[in-house]
Structure formats: C-alpha cells, structure tokens
Amino acid sequence: MTFDPAQNSPAARTSPAVQHSPTARVALIGDRSPNVVAHTRIPLLLEALATQDRLVLDAYWIPTADAAEPDAVRGFDAVWVLPGSPYRSEAGALAAIRTAREDGVPFLGTCGGFQHTLLEYARNVCGLTGVAHAENDPDADDLLIAPLACSLVGHEGAVTITPGSLAESVLGATRSVERYHCSYGPSAHLDTLRAHGLRFTGTDEAGQVRLAELPGHPFFLASLFQPELSGDGSQPHPMVRALARAAVRHAGAAA
C-alpha cells in the first residue's frame, strides 16, 4: 500500500508550542491531482488548522486503489473522502466509507465523497446491491447517482439546513452559501435511505438534497458542495474544522 504522508501534512513542521491537543491521524482518500482545486487547498487548510486552531493533523493521502486493501484506513482518527471523481477505484472509496461508518471513526465526504457515501449506504445498509453511480456505470439500470439536470460546476448557491442537525451545529446557521464543482447528484431511493437511518439535513433552493449525516455516529457528515473551496483556503470551512476537532477527540480517547 502506498501512503503519501506530508509534504502532505504540516504537523511535523509545527512548533511544539502549538501542540496543545493530541496529534490526529487523518486518511485523505482520493486520487491526488494538481488539477483538482480542492486537492491543492488541503496543505493550506492543514496549516491553518494547526496555526489558528491548534488542531494538528498528521494527514496521509491514500489513493482509492490502495483504500480497497483490507484495513487500509483502520488506525486513523478520521477519514475524509475528497472530491476528484471518477475515482480510480470505486471499491476503494466505498471500503473507506464503510470502515469509518461501521467503526465509529469521524468521517467527512465532499462532492464525490458525498455521492459515494450514499452509494455505500444504499448497498450495504439498505440492501440495494444493484444501485450504481452514472459516472462509473452510465448504462446501469438503477442509478442512485445520476447526471444533474443542470451542472453545478463552478456554481455557488444557498443551502437550507435542518434545525437541530449535526450540520446546523457545525455551520452555526440554518442557511449557508456554498460552492460546488460537480455534475452528478442523488436521483432515486432517498426515501429508502431515510427509512434505514440516513438523515438528509441540507437542501438547495429547489429542495434537492445537498447534505447527509448519520445520527448516533460520533461524526459522520457528507456534502455535495465542496467546503475545500471556501474562501482562499486560509480560513478552514466550519465542516473542515469540525472534522479536525472530531479527529483530535478520537485521538485523545485512544491515547
């Protein structure tokens, strides 16, 4: 398995003075590319979390093909499935999500990570083993994730957030303006996912699902929008900061 630790993570370069909390190991799941803006933001976000919030993350990039290997993300304090689909390995992305979900490891899925979160839940919790993602299997008979009627590449829009949800506690509001870079979204079986415990807690102005979370899990949140694109990367989005805090709590509990 090929891990790509920092130059990746600023944790090793951070002075001891800022290390007031345990260092948390975070698995970044995605096929790293300089052409994916969200990927280029990660080092900036990690540095800002360390210097501004005293949240030191030892982050490892794990390509999706490596994430398919047994126990690939076990031992980490958080799993973050990043944008950049189509992933080289759908199975790897799904395996990482399933491990975080079943083991109670703090989890964030963004853009493609959100889409694959729904796919993993549908297949492994709801028993919808035949559902597919159109980006990976466009000719499938049962598309859970399908092309959006209007592409959200470069789009910015308002998201309405359910009061009392994890999303509201993280974002501190019931409305937020977020940035997207995607062309696929959920299209079917949402009532089945709801019936099996997944909670949809954010919608766009047309009522389309944009946020999902899992009640009872220590921290499990996924968004179709990309919090990595918030601002210029110098101020971590509240969802990124919340994941970091959850990871540090996990590290402290395991110490």
Sequence and secondary structure as in RCSB ss.txt:
>XXXX:A:sequence
MTFDPAQNSPAARTSPAVQHSPTARVALIGDRSPNVVAHTRIPLLLEALATQDRLVLDAYWIPTADAAEPDAVRG
FDAVWVLPGSPYRSEAGALAAIRTAREDGVPFLGTCGGFQHTLLEYARNVCGLTGVAHAENDPDADDLLIAPLAC
SLVGHEGAVTITPGSLAESVLGATRSVERYHCSYGPSAHLDTLRAHGLRFTGTDEAGQVRLAELPGHPFFLASLF
QPELSGDGSQPHPMVRALARAAVRHAGAAA
>XXXX:A:secstr
   B TTS SGGGS GGG  S  EEEEEES   TT HHHHHHHHHHHHHHHHH   EEEEEE HHHHTSTTTTTT
 SEEEE S  S S HHHHHHHHHHHHHHT  EEEETHHHHHHHHHHHHHTS  TT EETTT TT SSEEEEE SS
  TT EEEEEE TTSHHHHHHTSSEEEEE   SEEE S HHHHHHTT EEEEE TT  EEEEE TTSSSEEEESS
 GGGSTTSSS  HHHHHHHHHHHHHHHHH 
